[in-house]
Amino acid sequence: MVIEKSAMAGTLESSDAQVTVEPADDLQISVSSSVLNQYGRQIKATVEATLERLEVTSGHVTVVDKGALDCTLKARVECAVFRSCDISASDVPWGGVIR
Amino acid sequence: MTQHVTRPKPEKNRLRRTMMFMNAQKPGLIKDAYIYGADTIMLDLEDAVAESQKDAARFSLYHALTTIDYGDTEVLVRINGLDTPHWQEDIRVAVAGGADGIRIAKCESAQDVKTVEEHILMAEREFGIEEGRTLIMAALESARGVVNAYEICTASDRLFGVALAGGDFRKDMRVKVTESGIDIMVARGMMLLAARAAGVQCFDTNFADFKNMEGFENEVRQNHQMGFDGKSIINPRQIRLVHQVFTPSAKEVDHAERLVRAYNEQASAGVGVFTFEGKMVDIAHVRDAQDLLKLAKASGVYHGDL
């Protein structure tokens, strides 16, 4: 998938994460987290794996983590990417690329 | 490949004393919703989720359903009304995620149930889910819905029950919440009659003022006396009381057990009506006692062999 425009998903509430994606020529992921020291690497790995699954190879992805579980991180990254392509509201491939 | 949680096949008739509503868009709520011990969790895509977040809530819901192990807790999804642009995608995600069932908001007719059923079947086929697995319950939120309760209750084999949704219903009737419950008494009665006539379960609306425990207790006791199977709740603090009221007491269990045993002895001797502890007993009492034991067993307070 190609990030076509800026989009965001998630909130800054506890146990959530706010993910912003922006179009760019290269792929950059930046993570800030209330638990960066303990989980920073794991958060980044989850975000990377999700982007890889969505075949996103370029774009700037910013994650503000508030202690989200892996499944929440995935949901927020996926939603932000789908929103950036305007395809988040219907016919989402549940169980396909979203898994 | 991610490891998926596989939920057991949903049971149409199961214990549903409490249905706790959770905003599907809030990860902090849904990640450990099951620890409170409600019989059913209702992951909400409707009123709790802002219009601009309907899409995000579905992504969050899908991963919750497939990742979080809710154990024996039933997991239902409340979809948006059929008059919105959201309900079809809501059904797709709920079925794909393996939810036990779908709650139809603002259900007004048998046709509403059939429409949802049709889309559930389409989704089951699309996602390779066993056909017929996904259950349905209908929320009656208008005068029209309550008047059509019987046709709604009999519209689908998947439908396990109906619930009253007091907020919208009161608006439709132009009444306000009363302590005695007279504002929605007729609707409760009509819905219960329809549900019993159709052989499905029946649930009461939530009690919004969760700080008023005395008012809540009165309402729960009245619900139980009227014959409801359970109640919607919005706060984990409400669970214990509902379970207490809806679970048979040790004395009731003991009495029912003795009655059923006495009947079994008499029945094998070919007797119909008989005397038990000085009172005349017929088959209806025995069925009552058997139902009570079933409820007690499901509630974990009877471990006998009847």
Interface residues (C-beta under 8 A of the other chain):
Chain A: A9 G10 E13 S14 S15 D16 A68 L69 D70 C71 T72 K74 A75 R76 E78 C79 F82 R83 S88 A89 S90 D91 V92 W94 G95 I98 R99
Chain B: M1 T2 H4 K26 P27 G28 K31 K54 D55 A56 R58 F59 S60 Y62 H63 A64 T66 T67 I68 P85 Q88 E89 R92 V93 A96 G97 F127
